[in-house]
Amino acid sequence: VQSAESGGGLVQAGGSLRLSCADSGRIFSNDNMGWFRQAPGKEREFVAFVSWSGVVTYYADSVKGRFTISRDNAKNTVYLQMNSLKPEDSAIYYCNAARGRAAVSNSWGQGTQVTVSS
């Protein structure tokens, strides 16, 4: 799945952003999906998972209680609502089909940059 991520930006600590992930190339309503992020000088890491139905979700410990993943299969879109943002959340955020906490594909979109100022 090579998706188009959007919704990133510059926000102050404590602020909120909502990221969107859409795939115009295929329907991913049958795919479990995840959000991942990569900060400068660090490896890409898992952030959040949502099952194909939207019923099952889980999160990295670092974002639990602050981020919410959801999906709208009718719109072929996955969302990541990010609240109480911290400077350490600054990274490029990507979505991909997921198996557990790992991405299924090595094909990544361009991502969307999130920068949180202190």
FENDA-V289692 format. One record per backbone hydrogen bond with DSSP energy under -0.5 kcal/mol. CO is the residue of the C=O (numbers start at 1). NH is the residue of the N-H. E is the energy in kcal/mol with one decimal. If there is no record, write none. Layout:
((CO/NH/E) (CO/NH/E))
//
This chain:
((1/3/-0.7) (3/5/-0.6) (4/22/-2.3) (6/20/-2.6) (9/115/-2.7) (11/117/-2.4) (12/15/-2.3) (14/84/-0.6) (15/85/-2.3) (17/82/-3.2) (19/80/-2.1) (20/6/-2.2) (21/78/-2.3) (22/4/-3.0) (22/24/-0.5) (26/28/-0.6) (28/31/-2.0) (32/98/-2.5) (33/50/-2.9) (34/96/-1.9) (35/47/-2.6) (35/48/-1.6) (36/94/-3.2) (37/45/-3.2) (38/92/-2.4) (39/42/-2.2) (45/37/-2.5) (47/60/-2.5) (48/35/-2.5) (49/58/-1.4) (50/33/-2.7) (51/54/-1.0) (55/57/-0.5) (56/51/-2.6) (58/49/-2.6) (60/63/-1.6) (60/64/-1.1) (63/66/-2.4) (63/67/-2.1) (66/83/-1.9) (68/81/-3.1) (70/79/-3.0) (72/75/-1.1) (72/77/-1.8) (76/23/-1.0) (77/72/-2.9) (78/21/-2.1) (79/70/-1.7) (80/19/-2.7) (80/82/-0.6) (81/68/-2.5) (81/83/-0.6) (82/17/-2.1) (85/14/-3.1) (86/89/-2.3) (87/90/-1.8) (91/93/-0.5) (91/114/-2.8) (92/38/-2.2) (93/112/-2.0) (94/36/-3.2) (96/34/-2.8) (97/104/-3.0) (97/105/-0.6) (99/102/-1.6) (102/99/-2.9) (106/108/-0.6) (112/93/-2.8) (113/9/-0.7) (114/91/-1.8) (115/11/-2.6) (115/117/-0.6) (117/13/-2.4))
//
